[in-house]
Amino acid sequence: AGMVYLTLYFCGKFHIFSNPESTLAIIRAFLSFWPLIISCFTSVSRVIDYHHHPSDIIAGAIIGTIIANISYFLYY
């Protein structure tokens, strides 16, 4: 939930959806989505190390994404 919230916050601060024709749009998009990339690598490593089942990861991602979206759009 924290990484999705941080990604939404970066997307809002960098204005990546309001000005997509800028030359720095790709760099700003990469910087905005790095929290999701890190969380994906973490979840894959948890499955590979047999600490979690894929269903645990998927359920946690769905719950965390819903909570992060609600809290982000509630405050911003």
N, CA, C and O atoms as a Tripos MOL2 file, in Angstrom:
@<TRIPOS>MOLECULE
protein
  304   303    76     0     0
PROTEIN
NO_CHARGES

@<TRIPOS>ATOM
      1 N           0.8250   -1.1810    0.0000 N.3       1 ALA1
      2 CA          0.0000    0.0000    0.0000 C.3       1 ALA1
      3 C           0.8770    1.2560    0.0000 C.2       1 ALA1
      4 O           0.5560    2.2490   -0.6530 O.2       1 ALA1
      5 N           1.9640    1.1990    0.7250 N.am      2 GLY2
      6 CA          2.8510    2.3530    0.7970 C.3       2 GLY2
      7 C           3.5170    2.6750   -0.5270 C.2       2 GLY2
      8 O           3.6660    3.8430   -0.8870 O.2       2 GLY2
      9 N           3.9110    1.6580   -1.2400 N.am      3 MET3
     10 CA          4.5750    1.8900   -2.5290 C.3       3 MET3
     11 C           3.5920    2.3900   -3.5820 C.2       3 MET3
     12 O           3.9560    3.2310   -4.4050 O.2       3 MET3
     13 N           2.3660    1.8980   -3.5760 N.am      4 VAL4
     14 CA          1.3620    2.4000   -4.5190 C.3       4 VAL4
     15 C           1.0380    3.8530   -4.2010 C.2       4 VAL4
     16 O           0.9060    4.6750   -5.1070 O.2       4 VAL4
     17 N           0.9110    4.1720   -2.9190 N.am      5 TYR5
     18 CA          0.6530    5.5500   -2.5130 C.3       5 TYR5
     19 C           1.8080    6.4550   -2.9340 C.2       5 TYR5
     20 O           1.5820    7.5600   -3.4280 O.2       5 TYR5
     21 N           3.0320    5.9960   -2.7420 N.am      6 LEU6
     22 CA          4.1980    6.7840   -3.1410 C.3       6 LEU6
     23 C           4.2480    6.9780   -4.6450 C.2       6 LEU6
     24 O           4.6250    8.0520   -5.1160 O.2       6 LEU6
     25 N           3.8780    5.9630   -5.4050 N.am      7 THR7
     26 CA          3.8290    6.0910   -6.8590 C.3       7 THR7
     27 C           2.7890    7.1140   -7.2830 C.2       7 THR7
     28 O           3.0580    7.9470   -8.1490 O.2       7 THR7
     29 N           1.6110    7.0640   -6.6900 N.am      8 LEU8
     30 CA          0.5700    8.0430   -7.0120 C.3       8 LEU8
     31 C           1.0110    9.4540   -6.6410 C.2       8 LEU8
     32 O           0.7250   10.4090   -7.3630 O.2       8 LEU8
     33 N           1.7030    9.5820   -5.5220 N.am      9 TYR9
     34 CA          2.1980   10.8910   -5.0910 C.3       9 TYR9
     35 C           3.2260   11.4390   -6.0750 C.2       9 TYR9
     36 O           3.1670   12.6120   -6.4430 O.2       9 TYR9
     37 N           4.1660   10.5980   -6.5010 N.am     10 PHE10
     38 CA          5.1650   11.0270   -7.4880 C.3      10 PHE10
     39 C           4.5180   11.3820   -8.8240 C.2      10 PHE10
     40 O           4.9150   12.3510   -9.4700 O.2      10 PHE10
     41 N           3.5290   10.6030   -9.2340 N.am     11 CYS11
     42 CA          2.8270   10.9110  -10.4900 C.3      11 CYS11
     43 C           2.1610   12.2770  -10.4050 C.2      11 CYS11
     44 O           2.1650   13.0350  -11.3750 O.2      11 CYS11
     45 N           1.5960   12.5880   -9.2620 N.am     12 GLY12
     46 CA          0.9670   13.8950   -9.0820 C.3      12 GLY12
     47 C           1.9750   15.0300   -9.0410 C.2      12 GLY12
     48 O           1.7330   16.0960   -9.6070 O.2      12 GLY12
     49 N           3.0950   14.8140   -8.3800 N.am     13 LYS13
     50 CA          4.1080   15.8660   -8.2690 C.3      13 LYS13
     51 C           4.8420   16.1130   -9.5850 C.2      13 LYS13
     52 O           5.1890   17.2540   -9.8930 O.2      13 LYS13
     53 N           5.0800   15.0620  -10.3590 N.am     14 PHE14
     54 CA          5.7930   15.2040  -11.6230 C.3      14 PHE14
     55 C           4.8750   15.5390  -12.7900 C.2      14 PHE14
     56 O           5.3580   15.7900  -13.8940 O.2      14 PHE14
     57 N           3.5630   15.5500  -12.5720 N.am     15 HIS15
     58 CA          2.5690   15.8740  -13.6080 C.3      15 HIS15
     59 C           2.7670   15.0040  -14.8560 C.2      15 HIS15
     60 O           2.7890   15.5170  -15.9750 O.2      15 HIS15
     61 N           2.9080   13.6990  -14.6630 N.am     16 ILE16
     62 CA          3.1790   12.8560  -15.8300 C.3      16 ILE16
     63 C           1.9430   12.5980  -16.6730 C.2      16 ILE16
     64 O           2.0650   12.2570  -17.8500 O.2      16 ILE16
     65 N           0.7600   12.7520  -16.1030 N.am     17 PHE17
     66 CA         -0.4460   12.5290  -16.8870 C.3      17 PHE17
     67 C          -0.9800   13.8020  -17.5260 C.2      17 PHE17
     68 O          -1.7790   13.7330  -18.4590 O.2      17 PHE17
     69 N          -0.5530   14.9600  -17.0400 N.am     18 SER18
     70 CA         -1.0710   16.2140  -17.5890 C.3      18 SER18
     71 C          -0.2440   16.7360  -18.7560 C.2      18 SER18
     72 O          -0.7670   17.4810  -19.5850 O.2      18 SER18
     73 N           1.0360   16.3680  -18.8480 N.am     19 ASN19
     74 CA          1.9020   16.8630  -19.9180 C.3      19 ASN19
     75 C           2.7150   15.7060  -20.4990 C.2      19 ASN19
     76 O           3.9290   15.6580  -20.2960 O.2      19 ASN19
     77 N           2.0860   14.7740  -21.2140 N.am     20 PRO20
     78 CA          2.8210   13.6010  -21.6990 C.3      20 PRO20
     79 C           3.7070   13.8660  -22.9150 C.2      20 PRO20
     80 O           4.4800   12.9880  -23.2990 O.2      20 PRO20
     81 N           3.6220   15.0350  -23.5300 N.am     21 GLU21
     82 CA          4.3860   15.3060  -24.7340 C.3      21 GLU21
     83 C           5.7630   15.9020  -24.4500 C.2      21 GLU21
     84 O           6.5070   16.2100  -25.3810 O.2      21 GLU21
     85 N           6.0990   16.0620  -23.2050 N.am     22 SER22
     86 CA          7.3840   16.6190  -22.8420 C.3      22 SER22
     87 C           8.4980   15.6150  -23.1220 C.2      22 SER22
     88 O           8.2780   14.4040  -23.1030 O.2      22 SER22
     89 N           9.6970   16.1370  -23.3810 N.am     23 THR23
     90 CA         10.8290   15.2510  -23.6680 C.3      23 THR23
     91 C          11.2920   14.5120  -22.4190 C.2      23 THR23
     92 O          11.8960   13.4440  -22.5200 O.2      23 THR23
     93 N          11.0210   15.0590  -21.2660 N.am     24 LEU24
     94 CA         11.4170   14.4060  -20.0190 C.3      24 LEU24
     95 C          10.3300   13.5000  -19.4620 C.2      24 LEU24
     96 O          10.4350   13.0280  -18.3300 O.2      24 LEU24
     97 N           9.2850   13.2520  -20.2480 N.am     25 ALA25
     98 CA          8.1530   12.4610  -19.7560 C.3      25 ALA25
     99 C           8.5670   11.0310  -19.4290 C.2      25 ALA25
    100 O           8.0680   10.4560  -18.4620 O.2      25 ALA25
    101 N           9.4610   10.4530  -20.2080 N.am     26 ILE26
    102 CA          9.8960    9.0810  -19.9450 C.3      26 ILE26
    103 C          10.7130    9.0120  -18.6620 C.2      26 ILE26
    104 O          10.5510    8.0820  -17.8720 O.2      26 ILE26
    105 N          11.5700    9.9690  -18.4560 N.am     27 ILE27
    106 CA         12.3830    9.9930  -17.2340 C.3      27 ILE27
    107 C          11.5010   10.2130  -16.0170 C.2      27 ILE27
    108 O          11.6720    9.5460  -14.9960 O.2      27 ILE27
    109 N          10.5650   11.1390  -16.1150 N.am     28 ARG28
    110 CA          9.6580   11.3890  -14.9930 C.3      28 ARG28
    111 C           8.7670   10.1840  -14.7190 C.2      28 ARG28
    112 O           8.4640    9.8900  -13.5620 O.2      28 ARG28
    113 N           8.3460    9.4900  -15.7600 N.am     29 ALA29
    114 CA          7.5210    8.2950  -15.5720 C.3      29 ALA29
    115 C           8.3270    7.1860  -14.8880 C.2      29 ALA29
    116 O           7.8140    6.5050  -14.0000 O.2      29 ALA29
    117 N           9.5800    7.0050  -15.2970 N.am     30 PHE30
    118 CA         10.4190    6.0020  -14.6410 C.3      30 PHE30
    119 C          10.6390    6.3430  -13.1770 C.2      30 PHE30
    120 O          10.5630    5.4640  -12.3180 O.2      30 PHE30
    121 N          10.9100    7.6040  -12.8820 N.am     31 LEU31
    122 CA         11.1000    8.0110  -11.4940 C.3      31 LEU31
    123 C           9.8230    7.8530  -10.6760 C.2      31 LEU31
    124 O           9.8750    7.5790   -9.4770 O.2      31 LEU31
    125 N           8.6900    8.0250  -11.3230 N.am     32 SER32
    126 CA          7.4250    7.8820  -10.6150 C.3      32 SER32
    127 C           7.0940    6.4310  -10.3110 C.2      32 SER32
    128 O           6.4950    6.1330   -9.2780 O.2      32 SER32
    129 N           7.4780    5.5320  -11.1980 N.am     33 PHE33
    130 CA          7.0860    4.1390  -11.0460 C.3      33 PHE33
    131 C           8.1550    3.2610  -10.3940 C.2      33 PHE33
    132 O           7.9700    2.0470  -10.3170 O.2      33 PHE33
    133 N           9.2620    3.8300   -9.9250 N.am     34 TRP34
    134 CA         10.2850    3.0050   -9.2940 C.3      34 TRP34
    135 C           9.7990    2.3470   -8.0150 C.2      34 TRP34
    136 O          10.2530    1.2380   -7.7330 O.2      34 TRP34
    137 N           8.9070    2.9400   -7.2070 N.am     35 PRO35
    138 CA          8.4110    2.2050   -6.0380 C.3      35 PRO35
    139 C           7.6670    0.9180   -6.4060 C.2      35 PRO35
    140 O           7.7840   -0.0870   -5.7050 O.2      35 PRO35
    141 N           6.9070    0.9450   -7.4980 N.am     36 LEU36
    142 CA          6.2140   -0.2690   -7.9230 C.3      36 LEU36
    143 C           7.1900   -1.3170   -8.4370 C.2      36 LEU36
    144 O           6.9840   -2.5140   -8.2340 O.2      36 LEU36
    145 N           8.2420   -0.8760   -9.0970 N.am     37 ILE37
    146 CA          9.2490   -1.8140   -9.5860 C.3      37 ILE37
    147 C           9.9430   -2.4980   -8.4090 C.2      37 ILE37
    148 O          10.1660   -3.7090   -8.4320 O.2      37 ILE37
    149 N          10.2790   -1.7310   -7.3990 N.am     38 ILE38
    150 CA         10.9200   -2.2980   -6.2070 C.3      38 ILE38
    151 C           9.9870   -3.2720   -5.5070 C.2      38 ILE38
    152 O          10.4220   -4.3420   -5.0830 O.2      38 ILE38
    153 N           8.7130   -2.9210   -5.3790 N.am     39 SER39
    154 CA          7.7820   -3.8260   -4.7020 C.3      39 SER39
    155 C           7.5490   -5.0990   -5.5150 C.2      39 SER39
    156 O           7.3440   -6.1650   -4.9350 O.2      39 SER39
    157 N           7.5750   -5.0070   -6.8360 N.am     40 CYS40
    158 CA          7.4480   -6.2170   -7.6590 C.3      40 CYS40
    159 C           8.6490   -7.1350   -7.4780 C.2      40 CYS40
    160 O           8.4820   -8.3490   -7.3660 O.2      40 CYS40
    161 N           9.8490   -6.5780   -7.4480 N.am     41 PHE41
    162 CA         11.0350   -7.3920   -7.2100 C.3      41 PHE41
    163 C          10.9990   -8.0350   -5.8220 C.2      41 PHE41
    164 O          11.4060   -9.1850   -5.6580 O.2      41 PHE41
    165 N          10.5170   -7.3000   -4.8360 N.am     42 THR42
    166 CA         10.4060   -7.8470   -3.4860 C.3      42 THR42
    167 C           9.4130   -8.9970   -3.4430 C.2      42 THR42
    168 O           9.6770  -10.0280   -2.8250 O.2      42 THR42
    169 N           8.2730   -8.8230   -4.0990 N.am     43 SER43
    170 CA          7.2730   -9.8950   -4.0780 C.3      43 SER43
    171 C           7.7640  -11.1420   -4.8140 C.2      43 SER43
    172 O           7.4940  -12.2620   -4.3790 O.2      43 SER43
    173 N           8.4720  -10.9620   -5.9110 N.am     44 VAL44
    174 CA          9.0240  -12.1160   -6.6340 C.3      44 VAL44
    175 C          10.0640  -12.8320   -5.7790 C.2      44 VAL44
    176 O          10.1140  -14.0620   -5.7700 O.2      44 VAL44
    177 N          10.8870  -12.0830   -5.0660 N.am     45 SER45
    178 CA         11.9020  -12.7190   -4.2240 C.3      45 SER45
    179 C          11.2650  -13.4680   -3.0650 C.2      45 SER45
    180 O          11.8020  -14.4870   -2.6310 O.2      45 SER45
    181 N          10.1320  -12.9910   -2.5500 N.am     46 ARG46
    182 CA          9.4380  -13.7000   -1.4750 C.3      46 ARG46
    183 C           8.8740  -15.0250   -1.9570 C.2      46 ARG46
    184 O           8.8570  -16.0010   -1.2070 O.2      46 ARG46
    185 N           8.4110  -15.0700   -3.1990 N.am     47 VAL47
    186 CA          7.8900  -16.3230   -3.7530 C.3      47 VAL47
    187 C           9.0330  -17.2850   -4.0580 C.2      47 VAL47
    188 O           8.9300  -18.4790   -3.7800 O.2      47 VAL47
    189 N          10.1110  -16.7750   -4.6230 N.am     48 ILE48
    190 CA         11.2490  -17.6400   -4.9670 C.3      48 ILE48
    191 C          11.8840  -18.2500   -3.7140 C.2      48 ILE48
    192 O          12.3270  -19.3990   -3.7420 O.2      48 ILE48
    193 N          11.9310  -17.4880   -2.6160 N.am     49 ASP49
    194 CA         12.5180  -17.9870   -1.3700 C.3      49 ASP49
    195 C          11.5510  -18.8290   -0.5480 C.2      49 ASP49
    196 O          11.8810  -19.2440    0.5630 O.2      49 ASP49
    197 N          10.3620  -19.0850   -1.0840 N.am     50 TYR50
    198 CA          9.3370  -19.9050   -0.4220 C.3      50 TYR50
    199 C           8.8720  -19.3250    0.9160 C.2      50 TYR50
    200 O           8.5570  -20.0770    1.8380 O.2      50 TYR50
    201 N           8.8270  -17.9990    1.0290 N.am     51 HIS51
    202 CA          8.2720  -17.3730    2.2240 C.3      51 HIS51
    203 C           6.7740  -17.1230    2.0830 C.2      51 HIS51
    204 O           6.0530  -17.0860    3.0800 O.2      51 HIS51
    205 N           6.3080  -16.9540    0.8590 N.am     52 HIS52
    206 CA          4.8910  -16.7160    0.5880 C.3      52 HIS52
    207 C           4.4540  -17.5030   -0.6370 C.2      52 HIS52
    208 O           5.2640  -17.8720   -1.4880 O.2      52 HIS52
    209 N           3.1520  -17.7490   -0.7010 N.am     53 HIS53
    210 CA          2.5650  -18.3380   -1.8960 C.3      53 HIS53
    211 C           2.1490  -17.2070   -2.8340 C.2      53 HIS53
    212 O           1.9070  -16.0910   -2.3740 O.2      53 HIS53
    213 N           2.0600  -17.4680   -4.1320 N.am     54 PRO54
    214 CA          1.6230  -16.4040   -5.0520 C.3      54 PRO54
    215 C           0.2450  -15.8490   -4.7200 C.2      54 PRO54
    216 O          -0.0150  -14.6680   -4.9520 O.2      54 PRO54
    217 N          -0.6400  -16.6790   -4.1810 N.am     55 SER55
    218 CA         -1.9670  -16.1740   -3.8110 C.3      55 SER55
    219 C          -1.8800  -15.1700   -2.6600 C.2      55 SER55
    220 O          -2.6660  -14.2240   -2.6090 O.2      55 SER55
    221 N          -0.9380  -15.3620   -1.7400 N.am     56 ASP56
    222 CA         -0.7280  -14.3830   -0.6590 C.3      56 ASP56
    223 C          -0.3110  -13.0340   -1.2270 C.2      56 ASP56
    224 O          -0.8120  -11.9900   -0.8110 O.2      56 ASP56
    225 N           0.6040  -13.0690   -2.1750 N.am     57 ILE57
    226 CA          1.1210  -11.8400   -2.7800 C.3      57 ILE57
    227 C           0.0270  -11.1210   -3.5580 C.2      57 ILE57
    228 O          -0.1090   -9.9020   -3.4590 O.2      57 ILE57
    229 N          -0.7480  -11.8660   -4.3270 N.am     58 ILE58
    230 CA         -1.8050  -11.2580   -5.1430 C.3      58 ILE58
    231 C          -2.8760  -10.6430   -4.2560 C.2      58 ILE58
    232 O          -3.3410   -9.5330   -4.5190 O.2      58 ILE58
    233 N          -3.2710  -11.3580   -3.2020 N.am     59 ALA59
    234 CA         -4.2850  -10.8240   -2.2930 C.3      59 ALA59
    235 C          -3.7800   -9.5700   -1.5810 C.2      59 ALA59
    236 O          -4.5190   -8.5960   -1.4350 O.2      59 ALA59
    237 N          -2.5360   -9.5930   -1.1420 N.am     60 GLY60
    238 CA         -1.9640   -8.4140   -0.4870 C.3      60 GLY60
    239 C          -1.8320   -7.2320   -1.4290 C.2      60 GLY60
    240 O          -2.0290   -6.0850   -1.0270 O.2      60 GLY60
    241 N          -1.4990   -7.5090   -2.6830 N.am     61 ALA61
    242 CA         -1.3760   -6.4300   -3.6640 C.3      61 ALA61
    243 C          -2.7310   -5.8050   -3.9610 C.2      61 ALA61
    244 O          -2.8360   -4.5860   -4.0990 O.2      61 ALA61
    245 N          -3.7560   -6.6190   -4.0580 N.am     62 ILE62
    246 CA         -5.0930   -6.0840   -4.3220 C.3      62 ILE62
    247 C          -5.5820   -5.2480   -3.1440 C.2      62 ILE62
    248 O          -6.0810   -4.1390   -3.3340 O.2      62 ILE62
    249 N          -5.4430   -5.7700   -1.9400 N.am     63 ILE63
    250 CA         -5.8800   -5.0340   -0.7520 C.3      63 ILE63
    251 C          -5.0780   -3.7490   -0.5950 C.2      63 ILE63
    252 O          -5.6490   -2.6950   -0.3180 O.2      63 ILE63
    253 N          -3.7630   -3.8250   -0.7680 N.am     64 GLY64
    254 CA         -2.9180   -2.6370   -0.6340 C.3      64 GLY64
    255 C          -3.2030   -1.5860   -1.6860 C.2      64 GLY64
    256 O          -3.1820   -0.3920   -1.3890 O.2      64 GLY64
    257 N          -3.4720   -2.0140   -2.9150 N.am     65 THR65
    258 CA         -3.7770   -1.0670   -3.9870 C.3      65 THR65
    259 C          -5.1040   -0.3580   -3.7270 C.2      65 THR65
    260 O          -5.2150    0.8490   -3.9450 O.2      65 THR65
    261 N          -6.0920   -1.0860   -3.2710 N.am     66 ILE66
    262 CA         -7.3890   -0.4650   -2.9660 C.3      66 ILE66
    263 C          -7.2450    0.5440   -1.8380 C.2      66 ILE66
    264 O          -7.7620    1.6560   -1.9370 O.2      66 ILE66
    265 N          -6.5580    0.1780   -0.7810 N.am     67 ILE67
    266 CA         -6.3830    1.0880    0.3550 C.3      67 ILE67
    267 C          -5.5640    2.3130   -0.0470 C.2      67 ILE67
    268 O          -5.8920    3.4290    0.3530 O.2      67 ILE67
    269 N          -4.5050    2.1200   -0.8320 N.am     68 ALA68
    270 CA         -3.6750    3.2500   -1.2600 C.3      68 ALA68
    271 C          -4.4560    4.1950   -2.1610 C.2      68 ALA68
    272 O          -4.3300    5.4130   -2.0270 O.2      68 ALA68
    273 N          -5.2590    3.6620   -3.0770 N.am     69 ASN69
    274 CA         -6.0610    4.5270   -3.9490 C.3      69 ASN69
    275 C          -7.0980    5.3130   -3.1540 C.2      69 ASN69
    276 O          -7.2930    6.5040   -3.3950 O.2      69 ASN69
    277 N          -7.7530    4.6640   -2.2250 N.am     70 ILE70
    278 CA         -8.7550    5.3620   -1.4100 C.3      70 ILE70
    279 C          -8.0990    6.4640   -0.5980 C.2      70 ILE70
    280 O          -8.5980    7.5890   -0.5670 O.2      70 ILE70
    281 N          -6.9860    6.1580    0.0590 N.am     71 SER71
    282 CA         -6.3550    7.1700    0.9040 C.3      71 SER71
    283 C          -5.7230    8.2930    0.0880 C.2      71 SER71
    284 O          -5.7320    9.4420    0.5280 O.2      71 SER71
    285 N          -5.1770    7.9920   -1.0880 N.am     72 TYR72
    286 CA         -4.5880    9.0440   -1.9060 C.3      72 TYR72
    287 C          -5.6500    9.9910   -2.4150 C.2      72 TYR72
    288 O          -5.5190   11.2080   -2.2820 O.2      72 TYR72
    289 N          -6.7060    9.4380   -2.9980 N.am     73 PHE73
    290 CA         -7.7400   10.3030   -3.5710 C.3      73 PHE73
    291 C          -8.6130   10.9580   -2.5040 C.2      73 PHE73
    292 O          -9.3600   11.8900   -2.8020 O.2      73 PHE73
    293 N          -8.5250   10.4810   -1.2760 N.am     74 LEU74
    294 CA         -9.2210   11.1330   -0.1720 C.3      74 LEU74
    295 C          -8.5020   12.4180    0.2270 C.2      74 LEU74
    296 O          -9.1480   13.4090    0.5680 O.2      74 LEU74
    297 N          -7.1690   12.4090    0.1850 N.am     75 TYR75
    298 CA         -6.3880   13.5560    0.6320 C.3      75 TYR75
    299 C          -5.8930   14.4470   -0.4970 C.2      75 TYR75
    300 O          -5.5790   15.6110   -0.2450 O.2      75 TYR75
    301 N          -5.8090   13.9540   -1.7380 N.am     76 TYR76
    302 CA         -5.2930   14.7910   -2.8370 C.3      76 TYR76
    303 C          -6.3260   14.9030   -3.9050 C.2      76 TYR76
    304 O          -6.0970   15.5620   -4.9190 O.2      76 TYR76
@<TRIPOS>BOND
     1     1     2 1
     2     2     3 1
     3     3     4 2
     4     3     5 am
     5     5     6 1
     6     6     7 1
     7     7     8 2
     8     7     9 am
     9     9    10 1
    10    10    11 1
    11    11    12 2
    12    11    13 am
    13    13    14 1
    14    14    15 1
    15    15    16 2
    16    15    17 am
    17    17    18 1
    18    18    19 1
    19    19    20 2
    20    19    21 am
    21    21    22 1
    22    22    23 1
    23    23    24 2
    24    23    25 am
    25    25    26 1
    26    26    27 1
    27    27    28 2
    28    27    29 am
    29    29    30 1
    30    30    31 1
    31    31    32 2
    32    31    33 am
    33    33    34 1
    34    34    35 1
    35    35    36 2
    36    35    37 am
    37    37    38 1
    38    38    39 1
    39    39    40 2
    40    39    41 am
    41    41    42 1
    42    42    43 1
    43    43    44 2
    44    43    45 am
    45    45    46 1
    46    46    47 1
    47    47    48 2
    48    47    49 am
    49    49    50 1
    50    50    51 1
    51    51    52 2
    52    51    53 am
    53    53    54 1
    54    54    55 1
    55    55    56 2
    56    55    57 am
    57    57    58 1
    58    58    59 1
    59    59    60 2
    60    59    61 am
    61    61    62 1
    62    62    63 1
    63    63    64 2
    64    63    65 am
    65    65    66 1
    66    66    67 1
    67    67    68 2
    68    67    69 am
    69    69    70 1
    70    70    71 1
    71    71    72 2
    72    71    73 am
    73    73    74 1
    74    74    75 1
    75    75    76 2
    76    75    77 am
    77    77    78 1
    78    78    79 1
    79    79    80 2
    80    79    81 am
    81    81    82 1
    82    82    83 1
    83    83    84 2
    84    83    85 am
    85    85    86 1
    86    86    87 1
    87    87    88 2
    88    87    89 am
    89    89    90 1
    90    90    91 1
    91    91    92 2
    92    91    93 am
    93    93    94 1
    94    94    95 1
    95    95    96 2
    96    95    97 am
    97    97    98 1
    98    98    99 1
    99    99   100 2
   100    99   101 am
   101   101   102 1
   102   102   103 1
   103   103   104 2
   104   103   105 am
   105   105   106 1
   106   106   107 1
   107   107   108 2
   108   107   109 am
   109   109   110 1
   110   110   111 1
   111   111   112 2
   112   111   113 am
   113   113   114 1
   114   114   115 1
   115   115   116 2
   116   115   117 am
   117   117   118 1
   118   118   119 1
   119   119   120 2
   120   119   121 am
   121   121   122 1
   122   122   123 1
   123   123   124 2
   124   123   125 am
   125   125   126 1
   126   126   127 1
   127   127   128 2
   128   127   129 am
   129   129   130 1
   130   130   131 1
   131   131   132 2
   132   131   133 am
   133   133   134 1
   134   134   135 1
   135   135   136 2
   136   135   137 am
   137   137   138 1
   138   138   139 1
   139   139   140 2
   140   139   141 am
   141   141   142 1
   142   142   143 1
   143   143   144 2
   144   143   145 am
   145   145   146 1
   146   146   147 1
   147   147   148 2
   148   147   149 am
   149   149   150 1
   150   150   151 1
   151   151   152 2
   152   151   153 am
   153   153   154 1
   154   154   155 1
   155   155   156 2
   156   155   157 am
   157   157   158 1
   158   158   159 1
   159   159   160 2
   160   159   161 am
   161   161   162 1
   162   162   163 1
   163   163   164 2
   164   163   165 am
   165   165   166 1
   166   166   167 1
   167   167   168 2
   168   167   169 am
   169   169   170 1
   170   170   171 1
   171   171   172 2
   172   171   173 am
   173   173   174 1
   174   174   175 1
   175   175   176 2
   176   175   177 am
   177   177   178 1
   178   178   179 1
   179   179   180 2
   180   179   181 am
   181   181   182 1
   182   182   183 1
   183   183   184 2
   184   183   185 am
   185   185   186 1
   186   186   187 1
   187   187   188 2
   188   187   189 am
   189   189   190 1
   190   190   191 1
   191   191   192 2
   192   191   193 am
   193   193   194 1
   194   194   195 1
   195   195   196 2
   196   195   197 am
   197   197   198 1
   198   198   199 1
   199   199   200 2
   200   199   201 am
   201   201   202 1
   202   202   203 1
   203   203   204 2
   204   203   205 am
   205   205   206 1
   206   206   207 1
   207   207   208 2
   208   207   209 am
   209   209   210 1
   210   210   211 1
   211   211   212 2
   212   211   213 am
   213   213   214 1
   214   214   215 1
   215   215   216 2
   216   215   217 am
   217   217   218 1
   218   218   219 1
   219   219   220 2
   220   219   221 am
   221   221   222 1
   222   222   223 1
   223   223   224 2
   224   223   225 am
   225   225   226 1
   226   226   227 1
   227   227   228 2
   228   227   229 am
   229   229   230 1
   230   230   231 1
   231   231   232 2
   232   231   233 am
   233   233   234 1
   234   234   235 1
   235   235   236 2
   236   235   237 am
   237   237   238 1
   238   238   239 1
   239   239   240 2
   240   239   241 am
   241   241   242 1
   242   242   243 1
   243   243   244 2
   244   243   245 am
   245   245   246 1
   246   246   247 1
   247   247   248 2
   248   247   249 am
   249   249   250 1
   250   250   251 1
   251   251   252 2
   252   251   253 am
   253   253   254 1
   254   254   255 1
   255   255   256 2
   256   255   257 am
   257   257   258 1
   258   258   259 1
   259   259   260 2
   260   259   261 am
   261   261   262 1
   262   262   263 1
   263   263   264 2
   264   263   265 am
   265   265   266 1
   266   266   267 1
   267   267   268 2
   268   267   269 am
   269   269   270 1
   270   270   271 1
   271   271   272 2
   272   271   273 am
   273   273   274 1
   274   274   275 1
   275   275   276 2
   276   275   277 am
   277   277   278 1
   278   278   279 1
   279   279   280 2
   280   279   281 am
   281   281   282 1
   282   282   283 1
   283   283   284 2
   284   283   285 am
   285   285   286 1
   286   286   287 1
   287   287   288 2
   288   287   289 am
   289   289   290 1
   290   290   291 1
   291   291   292 2
   292   291   293 am
   293   293   294 1
   294   294   295 1
   295   295   296 2
   296   295   297 am
   297   297   298 1
   298   298   299 1
   299   299   300 2
   300   299   301 am
   301   301   302 1
   302   302   303 1
   303   303   304 2
@<TRIPOS>SUBSTRUCTURE
     1 ALA1         2 RESIDUE 1 A ALA
     2 GLY2         6 RESIDUE 1 A GLY
     3 MET3        10 RESIDUE 1 A MET
     4 VAL4        14 RESIDUE 1 A VAL
     5 TYR5        18 RESIDUE 1 A TYR
     6 LEU6        22 RESIDUE 1 A LEU
     7 THR7        26 RESIDUE 1 A THR
     8 LEU8        30 RESIDUE 1 A LEU
     9 TYR9        34 RESIDUE 1 A TYR
    10 PHE10       38 RESIDUE 1 A PHE
    11 CYS11       42 RESIDUE 1 A CYS
    12 GLY12       46 RESIDUE 1 A GLY
    13 LYS13       50 RESIDUE 1 A LYS
    14 PHE14       54 RESIDUE 1 A PHE
    15 HIS15       58 RESIDUE 1 A HIS
    16 ILE16       62 RESIDUE 1 A ILE
    17 PHE17       66 RESIDUE 1 A PHE
    18 SER18       70 RESIDUE 1 A SER
    19 ASN19       74 RESIDUE 1 A ASN
    20 PRO20       78 RESIDUE 1 A PRO
    21 GLU21       82 RESIDUE 1 A GLU
    22 SER22       86 RESIDUE 1 A SER
    23 THR23       90 RESIDUE 1 A THR
    24 LEU24       94 RESIDUE 1 A LEU
    25 ALA25       98 RESIDUE 1 A ALA
    26 ILE26      102 RESIDUE 1 A ILE
    27 ILE27      106 RESIDUE 1 A ILE
    28 ARG28      110 RESIDUE 1 A ARG
    29 ALA29      114 RESIDUE 1 A ALA
    30 PHE30      118 RESIDUE 1 A PHE
    31 LEU31      122 RESIDUE 1 A LEU
    32 SER32      126 RESIDUE 1 A SER
    33 PHE33      130 RESIDUE 1 A PHE
    34 TRP34      134 RESIDUE 1 A TRP
    35 PRO35      138 RESIDUE 1 A PRO
    36 LEU36      142 RESIDUE 1 A LEU
    37 ILE37      146 RESIDUE 1 A ILE
    38 ILE38      150 RESIDUE 1 A ILE
    39 SER39      154 RESIDUE 1 A SER
    40 CYS40      158 RESIDUE 1 A CYS
    41 PHE41      162 RESIDUE 1 A PHE
    42 THR42      166 RESIDUE 1 A THR
    43 SER43      170 RESIDUE 1 A SER
    44 VAL44      174 RESIDUE 1 A VAL
    45 SER45      178 RESIDUE 1 A SER
    46 ARG46      182 RESIDUE 1 A ARG
    47 VAL47      186 RESIDUE 1 A VAL
    48 ILE48      190 RESIDUE 1 A ILE
    49 ASP49      194 RESIDUE 1 A ASP
    50 TYR50      198 RESIDUE 1 A TYR
    51 HIS51      202 RESIDUE 1 A HIS
    52 HIS52      206 RESIDUE 1 A HIS
    53 HIS53      210 RESIDUE 1 A HIS
    54 PRO54      214 RESIDUE 1 A PRO
    55 SER55      218 RESIDUE 1 A SER
    56 ASP56      222 RESIDUE 1 A ASP
    57 ILE57      226 RESIDUE 1 A ILE
    58 ILE58      230 RESIDUE 1 A ILE
    59 ALA59      234 RESIDUE 1 A ALA
    60 GLY60      238 RESIDUE 1 A GLY
    61 ALA61      242 RESIDUE 1 A ALA
    62 ILE62      246 RESIDUE 1 A ILE
    63 ILE63      250 RESIDUE 1 A ILE
    64 GLY64      254 RESIDUE 1 A GLY
    65 THR65      258 RESIDUE 1 A THR
    66 ILE66      262 RESIDUE 1 A ILE
    67 ILE67      266 RESIDUE 1 A ILE
    68 ALA68      270 RESIDUE 1 A ALA
    69 ASN69      274 RESIDUE 1 A ASN
    70 ILE70      278 RESIDUE 1 A ILE
    71 SER71      282 RESIDUE 1 A SER
    72 TYR72      286 RESIDUE 1 A TYR
    73 PHE73      290 RESIDUE 1 A PHE
    74 LEU74      294 RESIDUE 1 A LEU
    75 TYR75      298 RESIDUE 1 A TYR
    76 TYR76      302 RESIDUE 1 A TYR
